Amino acid sequence: MATIEEFSNLIGKDVFTDKGSYCGKISNLELDLEKFKVRAIIVDVVKGSFLADIVGSKKGVVIPFQMVQSIGEIVIIKSISPSLFEAEKGEKETTEII
């Protein structure tokens, strides 16, 4: 079973995609306290990083924990296709307009 200390050790870790692109640093975690599981990692995007190219200079990008592939000295997440993100963003914008 994971401990609070283990969760807190994730804060500040660098996040990379499985293709080696830098995303930013973990700034927080979203926890499911009933199941004592991590739901998501919150990443502060760094200017010029892979995620910055997708979401701009937003802070606190929520990455579902299912996308995390590995945790060690760094955290590795599955790659996100910018075109897929743009398609989802466009659908949301269309839904909001309608």
RODO-2510 file (C-alpha; in nm, 4 decimals, decimal comma):
residues 98
     n   res          X          Y          Z
     1     m     0,0000     0,0000     0,0000
     2     a     0,1267     0,3474    -0,0903
     3     t     0,1934     0,6022     0,1800
     4     i     0,1436     0,9789     0,1913
     5     e     0,5218     1,0164     0,1828
     6     e     0,5387     0,8189    -0,1432
     7     f     0,2698     1,0411    -0,2944
     8     s     0,4485     1,3574    -0,1845
     9     n     0,7734     1,2314    -0,3418
    10     l     0,6043     1,2636    -0,6826
    11     i     0,5744     1,6417    -0,6471
    12     g     0,8463     1,8171    -0,8467
    13     k     0,9375     1,5170    -1,0612
    14     d     1,0038     1,5855    -1,4279
    15     v     0,7483     1,4457    -1,6728
    16     f     0,8419     1,3139    -2,0174
    17     t     0,6435     1,1375    -2,2899
    18     d     0,7364     0,7840    -2,3883
    19     k     0,8963     0,9396    -2,6986
    20     g     1,1332     1,1496    -2,4864
    21     s     0,9568     1,4875    -2,5107
    22     y     0,9737     1,7010    -2,1957
    23     c     0,6349     1,8133    -2,0559
    24     g     0,6997     1,9866    -1,7229
    25     k     0,6993     1,9077    -1,3513
    26     i     0,4345     1,7497    -1,1299
    27     s     0,2876     2,0240    -0,9120
    28     n     0,0067     1,8287    -0,7463
    29     l    -0,1915     1,5079    -0,7435
    30     e    -0,5616     1,4387    -0,7664
    31     l    -0,6462     1,1592    -0,5231
    32     d    -0,9439     0,9298    -0,4771
    33     l    -0,9512     0,9223    -0,0979
    34     e    -1,2115     0,6462    -0,0789
    35     k    -0,9918     0,4074    -0,2786
    36     f    -0,6615     0,5733    -0,1770
    37     k    -0,5573     0,5917    -0,5421
    38     v    -0,4087     0,8613    -0,7593
    39     r    -0,6656     0,9783    -1,0172
    40     a    -0,4411     1,2226    -1,2004
    41     i    -0,1144     1,4093    -1,1922
    42     i    -0,1158     1,7869    -1,2287
    43     v     0,1693     1,9120    -1,4478
    44     d     0,2981     2,2676    -1,4607
    45     v     0,3835     2,3120    -1,8258
    46     v     0,7254     2,4570    -1,9087
    47     k     0,7608     2,7092    -2,1917
    48     g     0,8949     2,5392    -2,5037
    49     s     0,7989     2,1901    -2,3841
    50     f     0,5890     1,9329    -2,5684
    51     l     0,2774     2,0149    -2,3629
    52     a     0,3310     2,3895    -2,4084
    53     d     0,3057     2,3353    -2,7839
    54     i    -0,0368     2,1771    -2,7248
    55     v    -0,1924     2,3800    -2,4412
    56     g     0,0105     2,7008    -2,4397
    57     s     0,1360     2,8450    -2,1124
    58     k    -0,1360     2,6960    -1,8939
    59     k    -0,0390     2,5838    -1,5461
    60     g    -0,1906     2,2805    -1,3829
    61     v    -0,2599     2,0512    -1,6794
    62     v    -0,4458     1,7414    -1,5548
    63     i    -0,3045     1,4137    -1,6862
    64     p    -0,5169     1,1069    -1,5998
    65     f    -0,3112     0,8550    -1,4032
    66     q    -0,3943     0,5871    -1,6615
    67     m    -0,1578     0,7740    -1,8956
    68     v     0,1363     0,7279    -1,6577
    69     q     0,3577     0,4460    -1,7797
    70     s     0,6483     0,4612    -1,5392
    71     i     0,7549     0,6362    -1,2191
    72     g     1,1170     0,6521    -1,1096
    73     e     1,3609     0,9415    -1,1048
    74     i     1,1313     1,0846    -1,3749
    75     v     0,7695     1,0170    -1,4724
    76     i     0,6926     0,8841    -1,8196
    77     i     0,3475     0,9310    -1,9729
    78     k     0,1985     0,8015    -2,2974
    79     s     0,2461     1,0357    -2,5904
    80     i    -0,0428     1,2623    -2,6781
    81     s    -0,1062     1,3447    -3,0410
    82     p    -0,1426     1,7218    -3,0885
    83     s    -0,3895     1,6596    -3,3732
    84     l    -0,6057     1,4439    -3,1434
    85     f    -0,6012     1,7164    -2,8796
    86     e    -0,7002     1,9801    -3,1379
    87     a    -0,9879     1,7588    -3,2594
    88     e    -1,1188     1,7205    -2,9032
    89     k    -1,0731     2,0920    -2,8384
    90     g    -1,2657     2,1741    -3,1569
    91     e    -1,5492     1,9402    -3,0582
    92     k    -1,5753     2,1040    -2,7148
    93     e    -1,5799     2,4499    -2,8696
    94     t    -1,8499     2,3426    -3,1117
    95     t    -2,0538     2,1893    -2,8308
    96     e    -2,0262     2,5084    -2,6256
    97     i    -2,1351     2,7236    -2,9200
    98     i    -2,4424     2,5122    -2,9915
***
